[in-house]
Amino acid sequence: MAKISPVSIKYMIHANFSAEGALEKPDVIGAIFGQTEGLLGAELEMRELQKEGKIGRIEVDLHKEGKKTVGVIKIPTAVDQSETTLIAAAIETIERIGPCDSQIEVERIEDVRGSKRDYIVERAKKLMQEIHGKTDSREISTEIKESAKIAGIKEYGDGKLPAGDISGKELIVVEGRADVVNLLRNGVNNVIGMNGTKLPDEIRELGKEKEITLFVDGDRGGKLIAQNVVENADVKYIAVAPDGKEVEELAGKEILMALRKKIPAREFFSKKEEQRSERKKEFELGTDEKDKLRKIENENKGSGKAVLLDNSLNEIKKVSVKTLASSLSRSRDKPTAIVIDGTATTPIIISAEEIGTKVIAAKNFATTDTSIKLMSL
């Protein structure tokens, strides 16, 4: 099994757990691998990520409290922010560890590169002093000014949130420390990071007195973070990085352009809803089609399977609902419709949307935030 190099670690997921009974460390690790299997698709299968060196050795520290077992979990990752947050969210869905009912809650996601950057900045300034006179003075001045900006990161509140100068009325909220560093480097100082996807109380309180612009990554993870923050804090505007890019990797011009294009939070979500509605109209179900889907569902009831259908609603094949999300990601088949025995989970809907599925028919839906037409059976 490949091991992750300490040098390549980007983030550390810190989680707490509690179980109603006696457990050992292998029980916890086994639950993490076993119960997240198939949730996030083939590309984020945790066993495979560890084999590829993208997830490091999972550390578990536990102890007994009466009849309960409580402890902490640490998962080092070398994947990007959105993938790390998806992994963190996935482990929170674990409801049993070994034979015991349990609960896992992610406390925070740490950007472990932050302390390295602080050291680099301080060491670079000392080295710059040593070579003073050997390099153009304007170049030295520029580099020292830039390093000073990064070194000027402060910690705010009990959560020690990374921040620049947040004394003004307007405030930009980003996801993590790397985002804060990049904005400071490019002259945007009124910024604070959430230290992960979970909304800190400090941001909620700042929203009561400041005009907040939420600046998120240009991917699905960024949109989901925006929805969570807006539902739980007073956010006036939302700015989004270009499609497929993260805030931490944007150049100065891209940052300013994205901030100029910010829109009111309400308008942001209403536009998304309009776009979803327009896409859903592209594939309409008539009475005959609906009747056929209901007939398929009735024949499939209780099987624990999902039926994949082509353009004519003829069966392509059947797949276990438990492995459906990962199966869709790997499969060469591109079903037009899927009939599910049970609930269409968020990973299933995301995977189906990525391969161009038009309709999902199921009893329940974990989310309606999709361009796919959802038919309740």
N, C-alpha and C positions, 0 to 999 in steps of 0.2 A: 504494500500500500504506500502510495506517495505521501511524503510529509511536506507540510507547508513550511517554507523558510520564514524565520522570524522577521527577516528583512522585508518580505513581501506582504505581510499582514497589513490590511487596511483598517478593518473594523473589528471590534470585539462586542459580541452580543452578551449582555449581562441579564440573566433571568432568575427569578425566584420560583420555587415550587413547594407545594404542600401536598402530602398524600395521606390518606386515611388508613395507615397500616405500616408495617415494617418493610423497608426496601434496602437494596444494595445498589452501588453505583452502576453495575452492569444493567440493572433493571431500567434505570433512567436513560442510559445511553441507547439501550435497545428500543425503548419507546420512542425516542427522538427519531431514530432511523426508520423504525417500522411504521409508525403512525403518520409520518409525513410523506410516506411513499405514494406517489401518484397525485399528490395535491398540486404540485407546481409545474408539472410537465417534465419531460425527459432532460431538458437543459439544466433544471435546478433540482435534480434528484440528488439528495444529500450523500448517498453512498458513492455515487459517481463523482460528485464534486470533491469528496475526500480523496478518492483514488487519483484524481487529477491534480491534487495539491491545492485546490481552491478553498477548501475548508480544513482547518487544522485539527489538532487533537482536542476533543471536547473534554473539558474539565468539570467534574462534579464534586461538590463538597456538601455532605449531608450529616445530619444528626437526628436523634430521636427526641421528641417532645411529647412525653406521655405515650399515647397510642399512635401518634402521628409521626411521620418522617418529613422533615423540612430541610431545605438546603438551597444552594445556588448553583447555577449552570453558567459556564463561560464557553462561548463558541467563537473562535477566531476565524475571520474570513478574508479572502483576497479578491472577492468579487466587488462589483460597484455598489453604490448606495442603494439603488432601487432593488437589486437582487438580494442584498443583505437584509433590507427591511421586509421583503417577501418571506425570506427564511425565518426571520424573527416572528412575523405574524403567524406563520405555519406552525411553529412549535407551541404557540398559545392555544391551538385547537386540540392539543392532546388532553384527553379527559381521563385516561387510565394509564398508570405506570405499574407494570407487573399485574398483580391481582387487585390493586387498590385504586379507588377513585382518587383523582388528583386534579390539581389546578396549577398551571404554569403562567406566570405573568412576566413579560419583558420589562425590566426596570429601566434600562437605557441601552443605547448603542453608542459605544465609544469610538471616536476617531483616534486610533492609536498613533497616527502619524503626527499628531499635534505636538507632543513633547519632543519628537525628533526635529520638527521644524524650529521649535524654540531654540534648541541647541545649535542647529545649523546657522540660524540668524546671528546668535551671539558669537559663535566661533568665526563666522564669515567677517563680522565687523572687526574682530581682533586681527585676523589675517590681512584685512584690508589696510589696517593701520601699519602693519609690518611692511607692506609693499608700497606705502605712500611715497609718491615721488617717482615711482617706476611706471605709473599709468597716468593717462590723461586725467586731470583734476576734475573735469566735468563728469567723466564717467564714474569716478569714485563718488562724487556728490550724489549722482543719480542713484547709484546702488545703495548708498547708505540711507538715502531718503526712503527708498522702497523697503529696505530691511526694517527701518524704524516704524513704518506703517504696520508691517506684519507683527513686529515685536510689541506694538501698542495694543494688542488684543487684551481685553479685560475679561473678568469673570463676573457674571451678574446673577444675583439671587442665590438661594439655597442649592439650586441645581447647577450652579457654576456655569451658566450658559456663556459661550464665547460671544463677545460683543465688541463693537467699536464705540463710537461716541453716540450714545442714545439719549442725550440730554434734550434734543430738539423735539418738536411736535410731530414730525413725520418719522416713521420707523419702517425699515425693511426687514422682514422676517424670512430667513432661509432655513434649510434643513439642518446642516451641520457645520462643524468648524472649518472644513475645507472650503465651503462656500463663503464663509465669513472672510477667510484669508484672501480668497480671490477678489472679493469686492473691495476689501481694504487696499490690496495691491493696485487696484485700478481706480483708486480715488473715491470710492463710495464708502463713506465712514459711518453713516447712520444705520448700522446693520446689527442684527443679533441672530444667533442660531438656536434651533430647538434641541440640538443634540440627539437627533433621531426623529422618528415619525410620531411619537407620542407627544401630545400637546402639553407642555409644562404649564404649571399654574402661573409662573411669572409672565408668560406671553398673554395668558387670559387677562391678567390684571393690567398689563401695559395697554391692552386694547381698550380699556375703559377710559384711558386718558390721552392716548396718542392715536394718530391716523396711521393705521397699519397697511402696508403693501406686502402681500405674501408673494414671494418669488420662488417658483418651483421648477423642477426639472421638466424637460420637454418629452416626457414619456408617460405611460399609463400610471406608474407609481406616483409621479408628480401630481397627476389629476386626482388620484385617490387621497393623497395627503391634503390637497386643497379642499376637498369635500369635507374631510374630517376636521380640519382647522376651522373652516367657515361655520360648521355646525356647532362648534364649541367655543368660539371666540369672536369678538367684534372685528371683522376684517373689512376694510373699505375697498381696497383694490387687489387685483391678482395680476401678476406678471409671470409669463411662462418663457422658459428658455426655448431656443429653436428645436424643432422636432428631432428627437433622438439624442439631444445633448444635455449634459448636466451643468448646473450653475457653476460648479467648481472648475470646469474646463473652458469656460467662455473667455474670449478675448475682450478687451476693454470696449471696443465698438459694439460687440454683440450684447454686452451687459447694458450699455446705455440705450441701445435700440429696443431691447426687451422691456426695459423700465419705461421707456416712452410709450410703448404700446399697451401699457397696463390698462385694464378695464375694470369697472365696478364689479364687485363680487357677484351681485345678483344678475348682472348682464352676462357674466362669464358662464354661469350655470344655465341661464335661459337659452343662450346660444347653443350650448351643448345639447340641451333637450330638443331644440329645433332641428339640429343636425341629425340626431338619432331618429326623430320622427320622419324626416325626409328619407332617410335610408331605409326605414322600415316599410315605407310606402312602395319601395321598389319591388317588394315581393309580397303580394297579397294572397290570402288564402280564401278560396271560395267555399261554399257549403260542402261540396263533394270532397274537397281536400281535407277539410276539418273532420268530416265523418270518417274518412279513411284513417286519419291520425288517431282518432278515438278508438276505432276498431283495432288498430295495431296495439294501442296502449292496453286495451282490454285483454287481448291475447297474450301480452307480455307481462301482465300484472303478477307481482309476486316473484318474478324471476331474478330480480337484482341485476337485470341487464339493460343496456341501452341499445336501441335499434337504429342503425345508420341507414339513411335513405337517399336515393339519387333524385334527380330532377323530376322524375315521374312518380316519386314517392314509392318506389320499389326498393325492397330490402337489399342493402349491400352486404351487411354482416351484423352480428350482435357482439357487444363488448361488455364486460363487467363494468358496472357503474363506478366501482371503487378505483378502477384503473383507467377510466375513460379519459380523464384530462391528459395523462401521459400518452395514452394510445393515440389520441387525436394529434398530438405534437409529432409523433413518430410515423404515423400512418401515411401511405401514399394516397389512400382514399380521401376524397374531399366531399363529404356528405352535404347535400343541400338541406336536409332536415334530420333531426335526431329526436327520437321518442325515448324518454327516460323513465324508468320505473323508480319513482321516488323524487328526490330533490336535485335540481340543477345547481350545483355549488358554484362559487365564484371562479375557482380554477377551471372548471368545466366550461363555463361561459366564456372565459378569456381565451382558452385554447380553441374553442369552436369559432370565436370571432376572428382569431388569427388565421384560420384556414378557409374563411369565407362562407361558413354555414349561414343559411338564411333564417331557419326556423328551429326553435327548440320547444318541444312539447313535454311538460312535466307537471307533477302535482304541485310542487313548490319551487320558488326561485330565491337563491341567496342574495341576488342583486338584480336590479332592473336597469343598471347603468351599462347599457350595451346597445349596439345597432341591430342586434339580432331580434327578430320578431319572436316574442315569447307567448306561447299558447298554454293556458292553464287547463289541465285535464280534470 
